[in-house]
């Protein structure tokens, strides 16, 4: 999983030749082809993916297409579920790369549409060498890509993946931020998380009360905070 | 004749029943099924008799027929073995159209003049196909079915309805198509979404559907519905304004050096099919019949006509070209070219105005689904089969059992049809209530749970803890237990000594704020999941 030491960069140099778009030729031969070439990423009207109203205080503009988001520390996966739930329920596809522990039942409870979720297994013998190409292919075709690299990501790969996400209008969500060389556009973390419910053998886990802190670059530079139940007793992220 | 009421040319359809099974050497009496993309693509007569049907999942089919032999589909062999049959039919007529390996058709007007009558034509066709099958498959083949009718769709149904026997045949008399079609179920139109709507509207047969006014059908179902309505009424399904294509729509690729290996030429064929498709699309046309032509170093010219009831999309076209090349390059010596291929040409033989694909009209694939399917197929190509998996609801008492991941095997078609957890699923007794843990460990981590005197915490036969847990050690790191809930014992399959599982679950919140699900099984505590 992740990248072995001393590997060459794993992203193909000419990203446009793979997957979706044909290689650009000198002149478009038809109107349809010209239109196809001109189309990169999302239509202008959809600059952001929708998020649950619960997260409105943290992401007032929704999940901006082309951005990278880091979810760090304990509670990272729950944050990731809450980020992708509304978008997958409204037609976007999501993929989880290299996270064998991803809790599908919890994702379903949080509102993630499992019918539009793919899990990519990186435990194969050649998988670690192709990590960059795999993530690049997913970023090209899916709106949401969740990555949990197990080793340090090279600076060139990180830069290219961010550029690819920007070009394609996808959102790259990093589960855990330690293995990335650069800062994401937006970083979400839990502070002061307390679980409620169990008491000396009685009861059961009911909810986690936590404050979510959002920091980032550019328009996200100002820190935002919100108190959330993540998850509540039904497994759904909600306001206390 | 008024083109709007043209029933289509009188056509003979040759069908080899259960071709994908025949190719794999299955006799009709053996229970067997062929899998494609994880679902049943074909089932033998014996398997169908006990309820195995196309589209079922492997487990469902095995549940109905436990002794069924499960075979993997071999499309290359299907194409390879069928090519000599089509080649043999060229003795009867030069214009054979292949729709898929195992089925082909030709217009009867030409050969009828030669042979004198439809009965003679049927005899001659059966004889030629039978002889070719003897060579291609061996003498145990189940024979072929022949159908003659006005229009290809009706002829195909006639061939399906033709009786068993080495060469069963059914002739629908001229003008008899509507009467023959009327009692057929709407499912035979090959448009499951449309059929579903029609059945719910109470229109279960083609006769009932055909009785609707054409204007109403177009108003509700668009161009696709109109084509289906024409077929149901026994008319030619393709709109009558079929144009002869201008010659510059043919696309060709020169192969230098000459190729005789299927993988290399198939690669060129895919690019060619995409270019062909894009060129037609750019002119607002779609192709229903295409001629695949190859030239060899020795100036041999091979050509074969393929058609589809619908219009041929880029990937469907690429499949057909690949099948044809498979038939030529790997077929028996009689049809195999003597030298490598130097040129591959695709000629549109029949084009219709493209009516546009209404994405998602009946809940079909959206553009995002198609884009995702392509990207996922590419990842499968990079990492191998089984690397991309989709969640499927199974139910169970533990988070790890409730949803399982099934490999994406078939490519694009499977995407978007994943079984999501049913909202009205019956409750499992003993299931842990939500919230579920956000991280379910693929390999549960061994842990030590200790009481206030440092002794391991145990659970007795009645499911009672030996003492209150105070400390937890995971991966050599110790944390204090802040709160805990449980234990909840589970005793599964106590009637089966081999699969009997007895375990105890405990939720533990540590003082670092992390909640974990611990499972005690065979005397050992493990962290099964983390409430991440």
Interface residues (C-beta under 8 A of the other chain):
Chain A: X18 X19 X20 X22 X29 X30 X31 X32 X33 X74 X75 X76 X77 X78 X81 X91 X92 X93 X95 X100 X101 X102 X103 X104 X105 X106 X107 X108 X109 X113 X114 X115 X116 X117 X118 X119 X120 X121 X122 X124 X126 X127 X130 X133 X134 X137 X138 X140 X141 X142 X143 X193 X194 X195 X197 X198 X199 X200 X201 X202 X203 X204 X205 X206 X207 X208 X231 X232 X233 X234 X235
Chain B: X274 X278 X279 X281 X282 X366 X368 X369 X371 X372 X373 X374 X375 X376 X378 X379 X382 X383 X384 X386 X387 X388 X389 X390 X391 X393 X399 X402 X403 X405 X408 X416 X417 X418 X419 X420 X421 X432 X433 X434 X435 X436 X437 X438 X439 X440 X441 X442 X465 X468 X483 X484 X485 X486 X507 X509 X512 X513 X514 X515 X529 X530 X531 X532
